[in-house]
Amino acid sequence: MSDLAWPPFSILRPEGEELSGEQQSDVQAYRLLGLLGAVVVPVFGVLLAAPDPQATDPMWARLGLSALLVGLVGASYASGAVRRRFAVWARGACYILMAWYCSVATLNGFAGSYDMGLLLLYGILPFAVAIGARSMRPVWWFLGSGLLAGTVGAAFGPVRAAEALPTVGGLATVAFVEGVVIWNQLDARERLERQNDLFRRAQKLANIGAWEYEVSSGEVFWTRQVREIHGLPQGYEPTAEEAVAFYHPEDQPVIQGMIERAIEEEVPFDRELRLGGEALPVGHEQREGRWVRARGTPQIEAGEVTSVRGTFQDITERKAREHVLENEREALRSMYRITADREAGFEEKARRLIDLGREHLGLPYGFLTRITDETQEIVFASGTHPLLQPGESCPLSRSYCRNTIQEDRSLVVQDAVAEGWAGDPAHQTFELGAYVGAQIIVEGELYGTFCFAAEEPREQAFAGRERVFVELMAQWASYELGQRRAKAQLKRQNARLDSFAGLVAHDLRNPLNVATGRLRLAREERAPEEARSHLAAVDRSLGRMDEIIEDVLTLTWGGQDIGPEELSTHGLAAMAKASWDQVGTDQVGTDQNGADKGGAEGATLQFEGACRLRCSAERVRRLLENLFRNAIEHGGDTVTVRVGALSDGFYVEDDGAGFPGDDPEAVFEAGYSSSDEGTGLGLSIVESIAKAHGWSLSATQSEAGGARFEVTGVDVEAVGSAHS
C-alpha cells in the first residue's frame, strides 16, 4: 500500500529501521482505520439503536471495542514488538468487530437497521483485512468466518428462518462480490508490487533514482533511492531550494542553470556533479565527496514545459575508480620517464623510483636490498626507519625478504599482526605492520628485493595493480643490473681485446718493419737472379702479414660504438675519392720480375648521386677502401665501381663476377674469402663499421651482374646532381 501523503497523516507513519517501507505503510493505514473505528463504533451503535429503544445493544460493549482499538493504536507507538505485529492484531480486531455485530444483529432479530448495519460492516471490514495482505487467504478466512457467524446466528437466534434468509443471502452475495473484487485488486497490486520491486532492485543495483520538478507548483518529487543517495529519511520531501542546496557550492549554479534552460529553452541535460552543500536542512547527513550524475528532460504539454523529469545516480564509486586509474596511469608514466632518462644513472633512477613508489602506495619506507650468503643488505633506501638505511644489514632469517624470495610473485602483508607475523623474527626486528616486496632476478640468479613498508597496518588490502606496480620496478632493476653486469663483462673483454690488438701492433709490427727494410736493402745490392724470386715471395708474405695486422686492428677498433662527439657531416663523393686514391697507391701484388704493380690502375670509379653523411669520416673512408679493394680483387683490373646515394644511405656496386654461391650475406662472416690472397676480414670490417654507426648493411647482385652493397639507416642530406 502506498504512503498516505497528506501532511497531517505523517504523524501516523511509524519511524524506525526495524520495519520495511511496506510494513510502515501498513501500520500507518491500520492506525488511521483504528482511530476511525474507535469513533465510528459508538456513533454507529447509537444510530442503530435509535429507532428501537428496546434494542439489545449495550453501550459499554461498544465503548470497550473503541477502547480496544485506541489501546492497540497507542501500543503501536510505544512498542516496537507491537509495531511488528500490528497488522496481524489489527486484522484480529476486525474479527472481533464482526463477531460482535453478528451477535448484536442476532439478538435483535435482524431488525431492519441491524440487518443493514451488519451488511454494511461486512462490506467494509474485508477491505480493511486486505490491507497489507500478500494473498487472498486472510480475506477468504474473514469472509468465511463472517458468513458462518451470520448463518449460526440466523439458525439458533430468536428469529424465524424465513426472516433471516435474506440477511444470510445478502452476506453470501457480499462475500462473493467482495471476494472477486478484492481478488482482482490483490492480483493487480501483486503485479504492480512485483514491477515496483524489480524497479527498486534495478534502482538499488544501479544506485539510481527518479525525480520530478513541477513548474507550476515548484514542488519536487523524489523516489526512495534519491532520498537514500542524499542521506534523507523516506518521509522527507525537499523544496526546490533545498534540493539545490544539497550540491557542492561550486555546482549549485550549474544545476540551477540547467533546470532553468530545460524550462525556458526545452534543453535536456546530463551532467556529473558533486554533493556537499553547506546549508542543508537541520539533522540531515552531509554527503561530502560524493559524485552524482543528474539527468533531466523537459515534459511539454500544449507547447509549454509543465515539468522536468529525470534520474539521479550515485557515481561516487565510479569516480573513485577513475581517480585510482588516473593515479595509476600517472604513476606508470612517471615510472617510464624515470627509467627512460638517458642522463641518469642506475643509482639516481633507483632512488627516484623508490620515492615514486612510496608516494603511490602511501607507504613511508622504500628500499632495494642485496642478498648474499644468507644476509640482507640495504643498498638504496628512503624513509626514516633506523634499520632500513643504506648499508644496514641483518641475517636473512630475520627479514621479511626471506618470504619474498620464496614467492612466485610479490609478497604482500596488509596487517602483520592479524596475519600471524607477531612472533616472527622479521616483525620482532623491524616492527613493520604492512609490507610489499618483489624479487630482483639477474641472469637467472637471485640478486635481492625491491620493497615498500610501513610501521602501521594498511587500512586497505594491496590491490592487484599495486602488486604489479612493485613487480615492474623489480623487473626494471633486474634488467638494469643485468645490463650493467653485461656491460662490465663486455668492457673487460674489450680491454683484453685492446691489449691483444696492442700486442699485435707492437710485437709484430717492429720485426715486420725490420724484415721489410732488410728486403729493400737486399734488392738494392743487386741480388743474383735466382734469389730475386725468393725475395719476391718474402715480399708477398710480408705484405700479407701487414694486411692481416691492419685488418685485425681495424676490426678491433673500427667496430666500437661511436659517440656523438665523433660525428660530423661529410660529402660521400669526397670520402669515396680519398678512399679510391688510397686503394690506387697500395701495393697489392708484384709482376713476374718482382716489380710493384698498382692494383687500381685500370679500374674506374663513377658517381651516380651526391649526398652528405653524418658520420665518422675516418671510419667511413676505411669502409669504402675495403669495398673498393673487394671489387678490384674480385672484378679485375678493368672493373668499374659505382658509388651512389639512396634515400636513407648509399651503395657501392661493381660490374665484376658477383658473389659465389646462393647466399650473398655469407661474405660478411669473418674469415670468408673466395681469393687465396684475401684475409677474409675486409667485409667483416665493413659490417662492423656500419653497425658502429647504427646503420644496416646488405649484399645483393648489381644490374651488371657484379656485387652491390647497400648501407641504409643513414642520416643523409642531398647536395645536388650526379657527377663522375
Beta strands, then each sheet from edge to edge (+ up, - down):
strand 1: 208-214
strand 2: 220-222
strand 3: 269-274
strand 4: 291-301
strand 5: 304-314
strand 6: 365-372
strand 7: 375-382
strand 8: 393-395
strand 9: 411-413
strand 10: 434-442
strand 11: 445-454
strand 12: 568-571
strand 13: 587-590
strand 14: 596-598
strand 15: 604-607
strand 16: 610-615
strand 17: 640-646
strand 18: 649-654
strand 19: 696-701
strand 20: 707-712
strand 21: 716-720
sheet 1: 2+ 1- 5+ 4- 3+
sheet 2: 8+ 7- 6+ 11- 10+ 9-
sheet 3: 12+ 16- 21+
sheet 4: 13+ 14-
sheet 5: 15+ 17+ 18- 20+ 19-
end
